[in-house]
C-alpha cells in the first residue's frame, strides 16, 4: 500500500529542496581571458618605462609597473619568424619560417601541420579573434587566420600597409611592381569600409568592439547555458605601429603638424613623427584596457604586451626606433635586434610590481598561456604539443617553448628556477647569421648586410631637451584603468630602476668588425655586447658553439620562395587575395613548389643529414632573386 505524505512531511521536503536551491555551489574555475598585444618594430628605448624621454607611454608603463616587466624578453630578428614562433610554440627554425620576412605574393606560409595557439585555445572553449597583422601565409585560403584557429580576423595579411590607404606594393624577380589593397574582414575585402581611416585607430576600435560584444554575449547568455556565460576570450591585437607604412610616406600620423608641435623638443623631424606613432600605440593599449575594465573582464584577464623584434633605426623600412643602450637593430642577433619590450599583467600574479629577470622567448608564450588556461581547469588533458610524446610539455622537441606561468605567477618568497637556461636566437643559413644564449653567455656568428646594423645606432633620448619622466601620470593611469588601486609614483620609479640596463662603460661600436667568425659575450658584465670574450673564455665558446650545432643539425629547411607574378592584385580585383586555391600542393607544407624556378626542395621534416643538399638550389635561387632587386634579407 502506498505511503501518503503528511502535511508536515511535505513541508519538510519543500524546505529541504528550497535550502538546496539557495545553498551556494562552488563554481567551476574560470579560464582567464587572454589579451595579447603585439607592437611591430618597437625599439627597446621607445617606451618610457625603459627610461626614454622621447615620448611618454603611461599605459604601457602602467602594465609593466603593476604587473611584471619582462627584463629579458627575446624574439626573433624579424616579424614573420617571431609570429610563427609565437603561434606554434616552437622556434621558427622548426617550421622552416626562420628566414627573411614573408613578402606579398610569396607562395609560402606556416606549414599546415602546425597547430596554432588559437586552435589550442579554441579547443579549450575560447572565442578567438585576430585584429591586425597576420603575415604567416595568404597564397591559399587554407593558410588564412580564419582557417588556422581564429574565429574572426580584421586587419591585413602581409607585412605592412599604408596607415591610410591600406595598400602594399611588391616587386617581382622580373622587376614588375605589384600593388593592391590588403585590408580584410574575415575573408572579404574591407577596403571600402576602411577608406581614409588611420590604421592604429581602426584596429583599436575593432578590438574594443570585440571586447564589448564578448561581454554582451556573456550577459545575454541563458542562465542554463553556463558555458556561454563564462566563455573566455582570446584576443590577439597585432598592431602595425611602430612599423613604417607605405614607401612614399613611411611615418604616417593622423596630424603631422600637431605631431611636430607636440614633440618640438626633438631635433629630428622624423623622430617627431615616430614619437606620435608610438603615442598612438600607447593610447590604443589604454583604450583596450579601459574596455576590459568597463565590461568587468579585466579582473579575469591576462594581458601581455610585446614587440616582435627590435626597432629599425636605419636602412630599409627604418622607423628611427631606438634600441639604446643595446647594440644592433632589427635583422641582427645583437640585443638591440632580439631583446624586446615586454610586460605581462594579471590579477593572478602573486608578485606584481616585480620585474621578471628570467629569459623568456617568444616561442614560450604558447606553453605559458596554455598553462595559465589549464590551471583554471586541471581536469582538462594537456594539448598535443607536437613533440610526439603526448604529455603536452614539448620536451621531445629541441625547438619547443617552455611554460613560464608558474615562475611568473609565483609569490615573491618562492624561489623558482629559470624555466629555460638556454635558447636559440636564430639559425639562418641563407644569409649566414646564427646565435644562441645560455645563462649569462651569448654566442653570435655571421652578420647582416656586412655589419651595417651591428653598432649602437639608437638615440638615448635622455636629459635636456627632453621632458622629465612623469611617474605620477603612470600611477594615475594604472589606477584609472583598474590595474592597481594602490600603486604610487614611487612604485613606478622602483620598477624603472629595477628594469634599468647598465652597460658598465658603454662605448661606440660602429667601428667594430662584424662577428663573422663568431663573438662570445658575457651579458651580465657586458649586456651591450661591446667586448668579445672568445679569447678569454675558450670553454664557454666551445660549449655554445656545440649548442648552436645541435640546433643547426635539426633545423627544417627554409621555405623561402620568389614572389609569384600570378599574385598580382590586378588579376584579383585590386586586392592581395589567395591566388593558388585549387592548385596541386602538399597539404602539410607551407610552400607552393611549382612557383619555384628550381626543382622541389626537401620536406620540412627532412632529416638533418639531408638539409644542406636539399636546400642548396633553393638558397642560391633566393639569394640571386634578392640581389637582383636589392632585397634586404
SVG drawing of the C-alpha trace seen along z (x, -y; Angstrom):
<svg xmlns="http://www.w3.org/2000/svg" viewBox="-2 -73 94 75">
<polyline fill="none" stroke="black" stroke-width="0.4" points="0.0,0.0 1.5,-3.4 2.5,-5.7 0.8,-9.1 2.9,-12.0 1.6,-14.0 1.4,-17.8 4.3,-18.1 6.5,-15.7 5.5,-17.6 6.5,-20.9 9.9,-19.4 10.6,-18.2 9.8,-21.6 12.1,-23.3 14.9,-20.9 14.6,-21.5 14.5,-25.2 17.6,-25.1 19.4,-23.1 18.4,-25.7 19.6,-28.6 22.9,-27.0 25.9,-28.4 27.5,-25.9 31.2,-26.2 31.5,-27.5 33.9,-25.8 37.2,-27.5 37.1,-30.1 39.7,-30.2 41.2,-33.6 40.6,-36.0 43.9,-36.3 44.7,-39.7 47.9,-39.6 49.0,-42.9 51.9,-42.9 53.8,-46.0 55.8,-45.9 59.4,-47.1 59.1,-48.9 62.6,-49.7 63.7,-48.8 64.3,-52.5 60.9,-53.7 58.9,-53.2 59.3,-55.4 59.4,-52.5 62.8,-51.8 64.0,-55.4 63.4,-57.0 62.1,-60.6 61.2,-60.9 57.5,-60.1 55.5,-59.2 53.9,-55.8 51.9,-55.8 49.6,-52.9 52.3,-50.5 54.3,-51.6 51.3,-51.0 51.1,-47.4 54.7,-46.9 54.7,-48.8 51.7,-47.0 52.3,-43.6 55.7,-42.2 58.2,-44.0 60.0,-41.4 63.6,-42.3 64.8,-39.6 62.1,-39.0 63.6,-37.6 62.1,-37.4 63.5,-36.6 65.1,-39.4 62.2,-39.9 58.4,-39.7 57.4,-36.5 59.7,-34.3 58.6,-35.8 54.9,-35.4 55.5,-31.8 57.2,-31.0 54.6,-32.8 51.6,-30.9 53.2,-27.5 55.1,-27.5 58.1,-26.3 61.2,-28.1 60.7,-29.2 63.7,-27.0 61.5,-24.0 59.0,-25.0 61.1,-26.5 60.0,-30.0 63.3,-31.2 64.4,-33.3 63.5,-36.7 60.0,-38.0 57.3,-36.8 56.8,-39.1 53.5,-40.0 53.0,-37.5 55.3,-34.9 53.8,-31.4 54.6,-30.1 53.2,-30.1 53.2,-28.5 53.0,-24.7 49.5,-23.4 50.5,-20.5 51.5,-23.1 48.7,-23.7 48.4,-27.3 47.8,-28.8 44.4,-29.9 43.5,-26.3 44.6,-25.0 42.7,-27.7 39.6,-27.2 39.7,-23.5 39.5,-24.7 36.4,-26.7 37.9,-30.1 36.4,-32.6 39.4,-33.5 39.9,-36.8 42.8,-38.3 42.9,-42.0 45.7,-43.4 48.7,-41.7 48.8,-38.0 52.0,-37.6 52.0,-33.8 50.7,-33.0 47.9,-34.0 48.7,-32.3 46.0,-29.8 42.8,-30.2 43.9,-27.2 46.7,-29.4 44.4,-32.3 44.0,-33.1 40.3,-32.2 41.4,-28.7 44.1,-28.5 42.1,-28.8 40.8,-32.3 37.0,-32.8 37.5,-36.2 40.2,-38.4 40.1,-42.1 43.3,-43.6 46.0,-42.8 47.7,-39.6 51.1,-40.9 54.0,-42.6 52.7,-46.2 50.3,-48.5 49.8,-52.3 48.3,-53.6 45.7,-55.5 45.5,-53.8 45.9,-50.2 47.8,-49.1 51.2,-47.5 53.5,-47.3 55.9,-44.5 58.5,-43.9 58.8,-40.6 62.1,-38.9 61.4,-40.4 61.1,-43.9 57.4,-44.1 55.7,-46.2 52.6,-44.7 50.3,-46.8 46.9,-46.4 44.8,-46.7 45.4,-44.4 42.7,-45.0 40.2,-42.3 37.2,-41.4 37.5,-37.7 37.9,-36.6 36.3,-39.5 38.0,-42.8 37.3,-45.7 38.9,-48.5 35.7,-50.4 34.7,-50.4 38.2,-51.4 38.8,-54.2 40.6,-57.1 40.8,-55.6 44.1,-55.7 45.1,-52.0 46.1,-52.1 42.8,-53.7 40.7,-51.4 42.4,-48.3 41.8,-49.7 38.1,-50.3 37.7,-46.7 39.4,-45.3 37.1,-47.4 34.1,-46.2 35.1,-42.6 35.6,-43.0 32.2,-44.7 30.5,-42.1 32.0,-39.3 30.8,-40.8 27.4,-41.4 27.1,-37.8 28.0,-36.5 25.5,-38.8 22.8,-37.7 23.5,-34.0 20.7,-32.0 21.3,-31.0 21.1,-27.4 23.9,-27.9 26.8,-28.2 29.4,-27.6 28.3,-30.6 28.1,-32.8 31.7,-32.1 33.3,-31.5 36.8,-33.0 38.2,-35.4 41.5,-35.2 42.2,-38.5 45.4,-39.0 45.8,-42.6 48.7,-42.7 49.4,-46.4 51.3,-47.7 52.7,-50.5 55.6,-51.3 56.5,-49.8 56.7,-52.1 53.8,-52.4 53.7,-53.0 57.0,-53.7 56.0,-57.2 55.2,-58.3 56.5,-55.8 55.9,-57.7 52.2,-58.4 50.3,-60.0 46.8,-61.5 48.0,-65.1 51.6,-65.8 51.6,-69.5 50.2,-68.6 52.9,-66.0 55.7,-68.4 54.3,-70.9 53.8,-68.3 57.3,-66.9 59.1,-70.1 61.8,-69.4 63.1,-66.5 65.5,-67.9 64.9,-65.1 61.7,-65.7 61.4,-62.0 61.7,-61.2 58.8,-63.6 56.5,-61.6 57.7,-58.4 57.0,-59.6 53.4,-60.3 53.1,-56.8 54.3,-55.3 51.9,-57.6 49.0,-56.3 50.1,-52.8 50.1,-53.6 46.7,-55.2 45.4,-52.0 46.7,-50.0 44.9,-52.2 41.7,-52.2 41.6,-48.4 42.4,-48.1 39.6,-50.6 37.1,-48.5 38.1,-45.4 37.6,-47.4 34.2,-48.7 32.9,-45.3 34.1,-43.7 36.5,-41.4 39.8,-42.8 40.0,-41.1 39.8,-37.7 42.3,-38.6 45.9,-38.0 47.3,-41.0 50.6,-40.6 52.4,-43.4 55.4,-42.6 57.2,-43.7 58.0,-41.3 61.7,-42.4 63.8,-45.5 63.5,-48.9 64.7,-49.6 66.9,-52.7 68.3,-52.9 68.1,-51.3 65.2,-49.8 61.8,-50.5 63.6,-52.4 61.3,-54.0 64.1,-55.8 63.3,-53.5 66.0,-53.3 67.3,-50.2 69.7,-52.2 71.8,-51.2 71.8,-47.9 73.9,-47.1 72.2,-46.4 68.8,-46.7 66.1,-44.6 67.6,-42.0 70.6,-41.4 71.0,-38.9 72.5,-41.5 70.4,-42.5 69.0,-45.5 67.5,-43.2 66.1,-40.4 65.7,-41.7 62.4,-43.4 59.9,-45.4 57.7,-43.0 55.2,-43.1 52.5,-40.9 49.7,-41.8 47.1,-39.7 45.2,-39.6 46.6,-36.0 50.1,-37.2 51.1,-36.9 54.2,-39.0 53.1,-42.1 55.3,-45.2 58.3,-42.8 60.4,-42.7 60.8,-39.2 64.5,-38.5 64.5,-35.1 64.9,-34.8 61.5,-34.4 61.5,-33.6 58.6,-34.4 58.2,-30.7 57.4,-30.3 54.1,-32.2 52.0,-29.4 53.1,-27.0 52.8,-29.8 49.3,-30.9 48.1,-27.3 49.4,-26.5 47.5,-29.6 44.4,-28.4 44.7,-24.9 45.5,-25.9 41.8,-27.0 40.7,-23.6 43.1,-21.0 41.0,-18.1 41.5,-19.1 44.1,-16.9 47.1,-18.6 47.0,-19.6 49.1,-17.8 52.2,-19.9 53.5,-18.3 56.6,-16.7 55.2,-13.2 55.2,-12.1 51.7,-13.3 52.3,-14.8 51.9,-18.4 55.2,-19.7 57.2,-19.8 60.2,-18.0 60.6,-15.8 61.3,-18.8 64.5,-20.8 62.7,-23.7 59.7,-23.7 58.9,-26.6 58.5,-26.2 55.9,-27.5 56.8,-30.4 53.4,-30.6 54.5,-29.1 57.5,-31.4 55.5,-34.4 52.7,-33.8 54.6,-32.5 54.7,-34.5 57.7,-36.7 59.1,-34.5 59.2,-31.4 62.5,-30.7 61.5,-29.4 64.4,-28.3 64.6,-29.7 62.2,-27.8 64.9,-27.8 68.7,-28.1 69.4,-28.4 67.6,-29.4 68.2,-29.6 68.3,-33.2 68.2,-32.0 70.0,-29.9 69.6,-31.5 72.0,-29.7 70.7,-31.7 72.3,-34.9 74.8,-33.2 73.6,-34.5 73.1,-32.4 73.3,-32.7 72.4,-31.1 72.2,-32.1 73.0,-30.0 72.8,-31.6 75.0,-34.7 76.7,-33.8 75.7,-34.6 77.3,-33.5 76.7,-35.2 78.3,-34.3 77.8,-35.9 76.4,-39.3 73.7,-41.0 74.4,-43.4 78.2,-43.5 77.6,-44.7 75.7,-47.9 73.3,-47.5 75.7,-45.9 76.5,-49.1 74.8,-51.3 72.6,-53.2 69.7,-54.3 69.4,-57.7 69.5,-57.8 66.7,-60.4 67.6,-61.3 68.1,-64.6 67.8,-68.0 65.9,-69.0 63.5,-66.1 60.8,-66.4 61.3,-64.7 59.6,-61.4 56.2,-61.7 55.9,-58.7 52.7,-60.2 51.0,-60.1 51.8,-56.4 50.4,-55.7 47.3,-57.7 46.8,-55.6 47.2,-52.4 44.5,-53.4 42.2,-54.8 42.4,-51.6 41.8,-49.4 45.2,-47.7 46.2,-48.7 44.3,-51.0 47.2,-51.4 50.2,-52.0 52.2,-55.2 54.7,-57.2 57.4,-55.8 56.3,-52.2 56.6,-53.2 60.1,-54.7 61.1,-51.5 60.1,-49.4 62.1,-51.7 65.1,-51.4 64.8,-47.6 64.5,-47.3 67.3,-49.6 70.3,-48.3 73.8,-49.4 76.4,-49.0 79.4,-49.2 81.4,-51.6 79.4,-51.6 81.4,-52.7 80.6,-53.3 80.9,-50.0 80.2,-51.4 83.8,-50.8 84.0,-47.3 84.4,-44.4 81.3,-42.2 81.2,-38.9 81.7,-36.8 83.8,-34.2 81.8,-34.4 81.7,-36.5 81.1,-35.5 79.6,-38.0 79.1,-37.9 75.7,-39.5 76.0,-40.0 79.2,-42.1 78.6,-43.4 74.9,-43.5 75.6,-45.9 78.0,-43.5 81.0,-45.8 83.7,-43.2 84.2,-39.8 85.2,-37.4 86.1,-34.4 89.8,-34.5 89.3,-34.7 86.6,-32.1 87.5,-29.2 85.5,-26.6 82.3,-28.7 82.9,-29.4 83.2,-25.7 80.1,-24.9 77.9,-27.5 79.2,-26.5 78.2,-22.9 74.8,-24.1 74.3,-26.0 75.5,-23.0 72.7,-20.8 70.1,-23.3 71.5,-23.7 71.5,-19.9 67.8,-19.6 66.5,-22.8 64.0,-22.5 64.9,-23.8 63.8,-27.4 60.6,-27.7 61.7,-30.9 60.3,-31.4 60.4,-34.1 57.4,-36.4 54.9,-34.9 53.7,-37.3 50.3,-35.4 49.6,-37.1 49.3,-40.5 46.3,-42.2 45.4,-43.5 44.3,-39.9 42.2,-39.6 40.1,-42.7 42.8,-45.0 43.4,-43.1 46.1,-40.7 43.8,-37.7 44.8,-34.0 45.8,-33.1 46.7,-29.4 43.4,-27.9 42.8,-24.6 46.4,-24.2 48.3,-20.9 50.2,-21.4 51.4,-19.3 48.6,-19.8 51.0,-19.9 53.7,-22.0 54.0,-25.8 55.3,-26.3 53.9,-26.0 56.9,-24.4 55.6,-24.8 56.2,-28.6 59.9,-27.9 62.1,-28.1 64.0,-25.1 63.2,-21.5 61.3,-20.6 63.1,-21.1 63.1,-18.6 60.0,-18.4 60.0,-20.4 60.5,-17.2 63.6,-16.1 66.4,-14.5 69.2,-16.8 71.8,-15.0 69.9,-15.9 69.2,-19.5 72.3,-21.1 72.0,-19.2 68.2,-19.6 68.3,-23.4 71.4,-24.4 69.4,-25.2 66.7,-26.9 69.2,-29.1 71.0,-30.0 67.8,-30.9 66.7,-33.1 69.9,-34.9 70.0,-35.6 66.5,-36.9 67.2,-39.1 70.4,-40.5 68.6,-41.3 66.2,-43.7 68.2,-44.8 66.0,-43.0 67.2,-43.4 67.3,-39.8"/>
</svg>
